[in-house]
């Protein structure tokens, strides 16, 4: 028995020795592996990204002619990437007081001023949240040994918000030119010099507008264009118009119904994530172009609402939304059916959760971006109520608002707004749900819905109001992401249509237009 115990003890001792040595060898191997692996730049930058840029301002090489050595395309790409990242890490540093990325994208001499500014801001509780939006690069010199590049960056557009003790002090948009020298060190291009230069305003390019405003009138091809329209989703795919259920024949039939009803305009919605965010999906663009073609065939104009279901507005996110807008706008800006761009649907609903200053700043910059991509069509914002309609009126071409309050209060509210705004007014959404039933025992009947639309049409005739009603169809289902999951709320949203779920025209259809 004792011999057996000794054997067991001896075996346990040997096994323990082997395990301990195994752990030691494993630890040594992991240490050697770490020491022989270069630090991941994205980890160093604290941005947690490996395969995706955190910042994509518009960058254009305007001139790459070099009197000495020609510059390779891959080298240009590397310079551009590291140069753009140098702006990003500097912006992150001024916003968060984190200087780690500065050491990676600036040479020792170049980072001294940044670090001094960073220390001053930290001591005085100053925070700068900023982003650059456009870069236009002109090559001046590329050394024969491929270690030095000098270039200009002209018309750099930077938006900044300056905070002191967490309170916004002011916001500014700056335009400037820069002279940059970068050195190739350890396989990466680092900024050696970045000098701000005098900015000269470029001449404004005159364009021929397809749609424009004259006083309080909308004109298309030099003719008055009173908007008589409707917000549109196919009945079987509400809030998912460009999804797998996309059916060209159904949309064509619906557009024929709209045109025959005496309307001339539809409003459609582009969902930010659904279309691919900063990398817009080709398949979605093709479906959008198909819709525009069908509208043109039906002789309908289209108001395209951008950024539906977008709600971030963070300055660091701006360049992604700019690339999204650029791709959408560029794809259809020359289409004959296009009437206007609606920047965002009901952005004022995000004021409380995202901050009014952030939302307004994003809207102002997005208006400028869209107008730069397409200066020939109207731009508006779809405010959720008449009280918000005066916001940013100086930036848009026509003022659009929604109205779901008491119809008897509309005329007075509209008259007040009309005295405050010297631009065309568009009642972009209005309607009444015929949702009387279990979830709404005191809801409106179809008869009351018809009376509502008849009364509104009389108002439109008397005051020459541009309008788009909500909406063509009643829906079987409404996504919870639209109105939440409360059954009485979803139930109400299903019955705003002029045509019921069986395809029958409701009494209100008689007053869909005038």
Secondary structure per residue as TSV (DSSP state, phi and psi in degrees):
chain	resnum	aa	ss	phi	psi
A	1	X	-	360.0	-44.6
A	2	X	H	-63.4	-38.5
A	3	X	H	-63.4	-38.0
A	4	X	H	-65.8	-39.3
A	5	X	H	-65.8	-41.4
A	6	X	H	-60.8	-38.6
A	7	X	H	-64.2	-40.6
A	8	X	H	-65.6	-46.3
A	9	X	H	-59.9	-42.4
A	10	X	H	-64.3	-41.1
A	11	X	H	-64.5	-42.2
A	12	X	H	-63.7	-38.9
A	13	X	H	-64.7	-44.5
A	14	X	H	-64.2	-42.6
A	15	X	H	-63.1	-40.3
A	16	X	H	-63.4	-41.6
A	17	X	H	-60.7	-43.4
A	18	X	H	-64.2	-43.0
A	19	X	H	-65.0	-43.9
A	20	X	H	-61.0	-45.3
A	21	X	H	-66.3	-35.0
A	22	X	H	-63.9	-42.6
A	23	X	H	-64.0	-39.8
A	24	X	H	-62.7	-45.3
A	25	X	H	-64.2	-38.8
A	26	X	H	-63.1	-43.1
A	27	X	H	-62.6	-41.8
A	28	X	H	-63.5	-42.8
A	29	X	H	-64.1	-39.8
A	30	X	H	-66.7	-38.5
A	31	X	H	-64.1	-46.1
A	32	X	H	-62.5	-39.4
A	33	X	H	-62.2	-42.3
A	34	X	H	-64.8	-43.1
A	35	X	H	-68.6	-24.4
A	36	X	T	-98.6	7.3
A	37	X	S	-111.9	128.2
A	38	X	-	-65.7	146.6
A	39	X	-	-66.4	135.5
A	40	X	-	-69.7	124.7
A	41	X	H	-63.4	-35.5
A	42	X	H	-67.9	-32.6
A	43	X	H	-67.6	-42.1
A	44	X	H	-59.7	-34.3
A	45	X	T	-82.3	-4.5
A	46	X	T	60.4	28.0
A	47	X	-	-106.0	-7.5
A	48	X	-	60.9	26.7
A	49	X	-	-120.8	138.3
A	50	X	S	-116.3	-41.3
A	51	X	S	-115.5	7.1
A	52	X	S	-138.4	132.5
A	53	X	-	-69.0	144.6
A	54	X	S	-93.1	5.9
A	55	X	-	-165.7	117.7
A	56	X	-	-134.4	68.3
A	57	X	-	-66.0	161.9
A	58	X	E	-73.9	123.9
A	59	X	E	-125.5	127.2
A	60	X	E	-130.1	127.6
A	61	X	E	-84.6	113.5
A	62	X	E	-85.8	-30.8
A	63	X	E	-153.9	123.7
A	64	X	-	-122.8	20.8
A	65	X	-	-72.5	126.3
A	66	X	-	-124.3	128.4
A	67	X	S	-65.5	-24.6
A	68	X	S	-101.3	-113.7
A	69	X	S	-73.7	135.3
A	70	X	-	-72.1	150.2
A	71	X	-	-100.0	134.0
A	72	X	-	-79.0	152.3
A	73	X	H	-61.3	-40.1
A	74	X	H	-66.2	-37.8
A	75	X	H	-64.3	-43.3
A	76	X	H	-58.1	-42.6
A	77	X	H	-63.1	-42.6
A	78	X	H	-65.4	-42.3
A	79	X	H	-62.4	-47.0
A	80	X	H	-60.2	-45.1
A	81	X	H	-61.7	-48.8
A	82	X	H	-71.2	-32.8
A	83	X	H	-66.2	-47.3
A	84	X	H	-61.1	-42.2
A	85	X	H	-64.2	-29.9
A	86	X	H	-64.1	-37.7
A	87	X	H	-66.3	-41.8
A	88	X	H	-62.3	-48.0
A	89	X	H	-68.5	-30.8
A	90	X	H	-67.8	-41.5
A	91	X	H	-63.3	-40.7
A	92	X	H	-62.8	-41.6
A	93	X	H	-61.9	-46.7
A	94	X	H	-67.8	-24.4
A	95	X	H	-85.5	-36.3
A	96	X	H	-118.5	-3.0
A	97	X	-	66.1	18.1
A	98	X	-	-96.4	112.5
A	99	X	-	-97.0	5.1
A	100	X	H	-57.2	-45.9
A	101	X	H	-66.0	-24.5
A	102	X	H	-59.8	-38.6
A	103	X	H	-68.5	-21.3
A	104	X	H	-90.3	-26.4
A	105	X	H	-116.3	0.5
A	106	X	B	-130.7	143.1
A	107	X	-	-70.3	168.3
A	108	X	T	-56.7	-44.7
A	109	X	T	-71.1	-34.4
A	110	X	T	-72.8	-27.3
A	111	X	H	-84.9	-6.9
A	112	X	H	-62.5	-46.4
A	113	X	H	-64.4	-38.0
A	114	X	H	-63.7	-44.3
A	115	X	H	-66.6	-36.2
A	116	X	H	-65.3	-44.8
A	117	X	H	-62.2	-40.7
A	118	X	H	-62.9	-42.5
A	119	X	H	-66.2	-42.1
A	120	X	H	-60.9	-46.1
A	121	X	H	-61.8	-40.4
A	122	X	H	-66.0	-42.4
A	123	X	H	-66.2	-30.2
A	124	X	T	-103.8	10.8
A	125	X	T	55.3	44.5
A	126	X	E	-105.3	131.3
A	127	X	E	-126.6	131.4
A	128	X	E	-117.1	117.0
A	129	X	E	-105.6	116.9
A	130	X	E	-147.0	165.5
A	131	X	E	-153.6	147.6
A	132	X	E	-96.9	148.4
A	133	X	E	-115.9	-33.0
A	134	X	E	-138.6	137.8
A	135	X	E	-134.5	131.7
A	136	X	E	-124.4	107.0
A	137	X	E	-99.1	135.2
A	138	X	E	-127.3	116.6
A	139	X	E	-73.7	130.6
A	140	X	E	-104.4	-42.5
A	141	X	E	-156.1	136.7
A	142	X	E	-133.0	117.3
A	143	X	-	-67.8	155.2
A	144	X	T	-62.8	-30.9
A	145	X	T	-87.2	0.5
A	146	X	S	70.3	23.9
A	147	X	S	-110.2	-11.1
A	148	X	E	-136.5	135.6
A	149	X	E	-134.5	138.1
A	150	X	E	-125.2	130.8
A	151	X	E	-151.2	165.8
A	152	X	E	-106.6	147.7
A	153	X	E	-123.0	106.8
A	154	X	E	-102.2	150.6
A	155	X	E	55.5	42.2
A	156	X	E	-70.7	124.0
A	157	X	E	-102.9	120.9
A	158	X	E	-125.4	130.5
A	159	X	E	-107.0	135.6
A	160	X	E	-138.6	144.9
A	161	X	E	-119.0	130.3
A	162	X	E	-110.4	123.6
A	163	X	E	-113.6	145.6
A	164	X	E	-131.6	122.9
A	165	X	T	52.2	44.1
A	166	X	T	67.1	11.3
A	167	X	E	-108.6	129.0
A	168	X	E	-65.3	122.8
A	169	X	E	-94.0	-45.2
A	170	X	E	-166.1	164.3
A	171	X	E	-126.7	150.7
A	172	X	E	-150.7	148.6
A	173	X	E	-116.6	122.1
A	174	X	E	-114.8	137.0
A	175	X	E	-116.2	129.7
A	176	X	E	-155.4	161.8
A	177	X	E	-108.5	150.4
A	178	X	E	-134.6	147.8
A	179	X	E	-110.5	126.5
A	180	X	E	-126.7	137.7
A	181	X	E	-121.8	131.2
A	182	X	E	-126.9	143.2
A	183	X	E	-113.1	144.5
A	184	X	E	-88.6	111.9
A	185	X	E	-131.5	128.1
A	186	X	T	55.6	31.7
A	187	X	T	85.4	1.4
A	188	X	E	-126.2	146.5
A	189	X	E	-85.7	123.7
A	190	X	E	-118.0	143.3
A	191	X	E	-70.8	125.0
A	192	X	E	-99.0	-42.4
A	193	X	E	-137.4	141.9
A	194	X	E	-143.1	105.7
A	195	X	E	-115.9	125.1
A	196	X	E	-77.5	134.6
A	197	X	E	-119.3	173.8
A	198	X	-	-63.9	136.8
A	199	X	-	-102.1	131.3
A	200	X	-	-111.1	122.5
A	201	X	-	-62.9	130.7
A	202	X	-	-78.4	152.0
A	203	X	-	-64.8	141.1
A	204	X	-	-77.6	131.6
A	205	X	-	-85.7	125.1
A	206	X	-	-78.7	136.5
A	207	X	-	-124.4	162.9
A	208	X	-	-101.5	107.6
A	209	X	-	-75.7	134.9
A	210	X	S	-78.5	-44.1
A	211	X	E	-124.4	139.8
A	212	X	E	-156.2	175.1
A	213	X	E	-116.9	150.6
A	214	X	E	-137.5	104.3
A	215	X	T	65.5	-119.9
A	216	X	T	-107.6	18.8
A	217	X	E	-110.7	146.0
A	218	X	E	-97.0	133.5
A	219	X	E	-123.3	140.1
A	220	X	E	-127.2	124.1
A	221	X	T	52.1	42.6
A	222	X	T	68.5	13.4
A	223	X	E	-119.0	142.8
A	224	X	E	-56.6	138.4
A	225	X	-	-131.6	88.0
A	226	X	-	-73.9	123.7
A	227	X	-	-76.0	122.8
A	228	X	E	-128.7	99.5
A	229	X	E	-145.2	-169.8
A	230	X	E	-151.0	145.7
A	231	X	E	-78.2	135.1
A	232	X	-	-125.0	131.5
A	233	X	-	-136.2	143.0
A	234	X	-	-61.4	149.1
A	235	X	T	-64.0	-35.9
A	236	X	T	-86.7	-9.6
A	237	X	S	-139.9	56.8
A	238	X	T	-65.9	138.8
A	239	X	T	61.8	16.5
A	240	X	-	-149.2	45.7
A	241	X	T	-61.9	-33.3
A	242	X	T	-105.1	22.8
A	243	X	S	-87.0	-159.3
A	244	X	T	-66.7	-24.1
A	245	X	T	-83.3	8.9
A	246	X	-	-56.4	124.2
A	247	X	-	-134.7	108.6
A	248	X	H	-60.5	-38.7
A	249	X	H	-67.2	-38.0
A	250	X	H	-65.9	-44.5
A	251	X	H	-63.2	-39.5
A	252	X	H	-60.6	-45.3
A	253	X	H	-62.8	-41.3
A	254	X	H	-64.6	-41.7
A	255	X	H	-64.8	-33.7
A	256	X	H	-65.8	-39.3
A	257	X	H	-61.6	-45.4
A	258	X	H	-61.4	-46.0
A	259	X	H	-65.5	-43.4
A	260	X	H	-67.1	-22.7
A	261	X	T	-78.1	-2.1
A	262	X	T	94.4	11.4
A	263	X	-	-94.2	160.2
A	264	X	-	-127.7	-2.4
A	265	X	E	-144.2	143.5
A	266	X	E	-124.1	153.5
A	267	X	E	-118.6	127.3
A	268	X	E	-122.5	170.1
A	269	X	E	-130.1	132.5
A	270	X	E	-107.2	113.1
A	271	X	E	-85.5	129.7
A	272	X	T	-58.5	-54.9
A	273	X	T	-70.9	-39.9
A	274	X	T	-58.7	-36.3
A	275	X	T	-84.3	-4.0
A	276	X	T	107.8	7.8
A	277	X	T	55.5	-124.2
A	278	X	T	-75.1	-15.5
A	279	X	S	-117.7	89.4
A	280	X	-	-69.1	135.4
A	281	X	-	-74.2	134.0
A	282	X	H	-60.1	-38.9
A	283	X	H	-62.9	-34.9
A	284	X	H	-71.0	-40.3
A	285	X	H	-60.7	-42.0
A	286	X	H	-63.2	-39.9
A	287	X	H	-67.5	-39.3
A	288	X	H	-62.1	-43.7
A	289	X	H	-64.1	-35.2
A	290	X	H	-63.2	-44.2
A	291	X	H	-60.4	-43.2
A	292	X	H	-62.9	-39.9
A	293	X	H	-64.0	-41.8
A	294	X	H	-65.4	-38.5
A	295	X	H	-64.1	-42.2
A	296	X	H	-62.9	-41.5
A	297	X	H	-60.3	-35.3
A	298	X	T	-87.1	1.7
A	299	X	T	60.9	44.8
A	300	X	-	-114.4	142.5
A	301	X	E	-92.4	156.7
A	302	X	E	-125.6	129.9
A	303	X	E	-99.4	119.7
A	304	X	E	-100.3	117.8
A	305	X	E	-92.1	116.8
A	306	X	E	-87.9	159.2
A	307	X	E	60.9	35.1
A	308	X	E	-68.4	139.5
A	309	X	T	63.7	26.6
A	310	X	-	-103.6	139.1
A	311	X	-	-154.1	29.4
A	312	X	-	-90.2	-66.5
A	313	X	-	72.7	-2.1
A	314	X	-	-60.2	140.0
A	315	X	G	-57.9	-37.4
A	316	X	G	-64.0	-17.8
A	317	X	G	-94.9	-7.5
A	318	X	H	-58.4	-44.8
A	319	X	H	-65.1	-29.1
A	320	X	H	-66.6	-43.3
A	321	X	H	-68.2	-31.1
A	322	X	H	-64.9	-43.6
A	323	X	H	-65.6	-35.8
A	324	X	H	-62.0	-51.3
A	325	X	H	-62.2	-40.9
A	326	X	H	-58.6	-43.2
A	327	X	H	-70.1	-42.4
A	328	X	H	-65.3	-50.5
A	329	X	H	-64.0	-44.3
A	330	X	H	-62.8	-29.9
A	331	X	H	-70.3	-31.2
A	332	X	H	-130.7	10.7
A	333	X	T	-64.1	-22.4
A	334	X	T	-98.1	8.9
A	335	X	-	-77.2	136.4
A	336	X	T	-66.8	-21.8
A	337	X	T	-81.6	-14.0
A	338	X	E	-72.5	129.8
A	339	X	E	-107.8	-47.3
A	340	X	E	-159.3	160.5
A	341	X	E	-106.9	126.2
A	342	X	E	-101.7	111.9
A	343	X	E	-59.5	-46.4
A	344	X	E	-157.0	139.6
A	345	X	E	-83.7	119.4
A	346	X	S	51.0	53.1
A	347	X	G	-66.3	-23.9
A	348	X	G	-66.2	-16.8
A	349	X	G	-69.6	-14.1
A	350	X	G	-96.3	0.0
A	351	X	H	-56.9	-45.9
A	352	X	H	-70.7	-42.5
A	353	X	H	-80.8	-30.9
A	354	X	H	-111.2	-9.4
A	355	X	-	92.5	123.0
A	356	X	H	-58.9	-41.2
A	357	X	H	-60.6	-42.2
A	358	X	H	-65.7	-44.2
A	359	X	H	-64.6	-45.6
A	360	X	H	-64.8	-40.4
A	361	X	H	-63.1	-43.3
A	362	X	H	-63.4	-43.1
A	363	X	H	-60.7	-45.7
A	364	X	H	-60.2	-44.9
A	365	X	H	-70.2	-36.9
A	366	X	H	-68.0	-35.9
A	367	X	H	-58.8	-45.7
A	368	X	H	-62.4	-41.1
A	369	X	H	-63.4	-49.4
A	370	X	H	-61.8	-40.7
A	371	X	H	-67.0	-29.4
A	372	X	H	-72.2	-33.0
A	373	X	H	-77.5	-34.2
A	374	X	-	-143.8	92.9
A	375	X	T	-82.0	0.4
A	376	X	T	-101.9	-0.9
A	377	X	S	-128.4	160.8
A	378	X	E	-71.0	153.7
A	379	X	E	-128.7	137.9
A	380	X	E	-145.9	177.1
A	381	X	E	-133.1	134.6
A	382	X	E	-91.9	81.7
A	383	X	E	-66.8	147.8
A	384	X	S	-78.1	-13.7
A	385	X	S	-149.9	165.6
A	386	X	G	-72.6	-25.5
A	387	X	G	-66.9	-28.8
A	388	X	G	-90.2	-4.4
A	389	X	T	-63.5	-24.1
A	390	X	T	-77.9	-11.8
A	391	X	T	-64.9	132.9
A	392	X	T	57.8	25.1
A	393	X	T	-61.8	-26.9
A	394	X	T	-73.8	-15.3
A	395	X	T	-95.0	-26.8
A	396	X	S	-97.0	166.5
A	397	X	S	-90.2	-33.4
A	398	X	E	-138.8	148.4
A	399	X	E	-99.9	118.7
A	400	X	E	-115.0	142.8
A	401	X	E	-150.4	162.6
A	402	X	E	-111.5	151.5
A	403	X	E	-143.1	112.1
A	404	X	-	-124.8	16.5
A	405	X	S	-84.5	-170.0
A	406	X	-	-60.8	125.3
A	407	X	G	-62.1	-28.1
A	408	X	G	-70.5	-14.8
A	409	X	G	-97.8	-3.9
A	410	X	H	-66.9	-50.2
A	411	X	H	-57.2	-45.2
A	412	X	H	-63.6	-43.7
A	413	X	H	-64.8	-37.2
A	414	X	H	-68.0	-41.3
A	415	X	H	-60.0	-41.4
A	416	X	H	-63.5	-46.5
A	417	X	H	-62.0	-39.5
A	418	X	H	-63.3	-28.1
A	419	X	H	-79.7	-19.6
A	420	X	H	-92.3	-17.4
A	421	X	-	-126.1	130.6
A	422	X	-	-106.7	46.3
A	423	X	S	-141.5	165.4
A	424	X	E	-59.3	138.8
A	425	X	E	-106.1	138.9
A	426	X	E	-129.6	118.3
A	427	X	E	-78.5	96.6
A	428	X	E	-83.2	-24.6
A	429	X	E	-146.2	137.1
A	430	X	E	-162.5	156.6
A	431	X	-	168.4	170.9
A	432	X	-	-138.3	129.7
A	433	X	-	-82.9	131.3
A	434	X	-	-92.3	64.2
A	435	X	-	-102.5	25.5
A	436	X	-	-64.3	130.1
A	437	X	B	169.1	-157.5
A	438	X	T	-57.8	-44.2
A	439	X	T	-83.5	-8.3
A	440	X	B	-149.1	72.8
A	441	X	T	-61.0	-22.6
A	442	X	T	-111.4	18.0
A	443	X	S	-71.4	171.3
A	444	X	-	-73.2	143.3
A	445	X	-	-85.6	170.5
A	446	X	H	-63.0	-33.6
A	447	X	H	-65.4	-42.4
A	448	X	H	-68.2	-35.5
A	449	X	H	-60.7	-42.7
A	450	X	H	-63.3	-42.6
A	451	X	H	-61.7	-38.9
A	452	X	H	-59.3	-49.5
A	453	X	H	-70.4	-33.1
A	454	X	H	-62.4	-43.2
A	455	X	H	-64.8	-40.3
A	456	X	H	-66.7	-39.6
A	457	X	H	-63.5	-34.1
A	458	X	H	-65.6	-39.8
A	459	X	H	-63.6	-43.9
A	460	X	H	-60.0	-42.0
A	461	X	H	-65.3	-42.0
A	462	X	H	-69.7	-33.5
A	463	X	H	-114.6	7.8
A	464	X	T	51.9	57.1
A	465	X	-	-97.8	134.2
A	466	X	E	-74.5	136.0
A	467	X	E	-147.0	153.2
A	468	X	E	-140.0	117.0
A	469	X	E	-83.0	163.4
A	470	X	S	-118.5	117.9
A	471	X	-	-147.4	179.6
A	472	X	S	-67.5	-43.2
A	473	X	B	-118.8	153.6
A	474	X	-	-77.4	151.2
A	475	X	-	-118.4	146.4
A	476	X	S	-71.7	-43.2
A	477	X	-	-133.0	146.3
A	478	X	-	-124.7	122.9
A	479	X	-	-59.0	141.6
A	480	X	H	-62.1	-25.0
A	481	X	H	-67.9	-15.2
A	482	X	H	-86.5	-50.7
A	483	X	H	-128.6	7.1
A	484	X	-	88.7	-176.0
A	485	X	S	-108.2	5.6
A	486	X	-	-66.8	122.9
A	487	X	H	-61.0	-36.5
A	488	X	H	-70.9	-26.9
A	489	X	H	-76.0	-45.7
A	490	X	H	-63.6	-38.7
A	491	X	H	-60.3	-42.7
A	492	X	H	-62.6	-40.8
A	493	X	H	-67.7	-18.6
A	494	X	T	-77.3	-13.9
A	495	X	T	-122.7	33.4
A	496	X	-	-87.3	-7.2
A	497	X	-	-73.4	163.7
A	498	X	S	-91.2	-14.0
A	499	X	B	-125.3	130.5
A	500	X	-	-78.1	179.1
A	501	X	T	-69.1	-15.7
A	502	X	T	-91.0	1.1
A	503	X	S	88.4	9.4
A	504	X	-	-92.2	140.0
A	505	X	B	-72.6	127.7
A	506	X	-	-79.8	164.7
A	507	X	G	-54.1	-30.9
A	508	X	G	-66.2	-20.0
A	509	X	G	-59.8	-27.6
A	510	X	G	-61.4	-23.0
A	511	X	G	-118.4	30.3
A	512	X	S	-70.7	-28.6
A	513	X	-	-146.0	178.2
A	514	X	-	-128.3	360.0
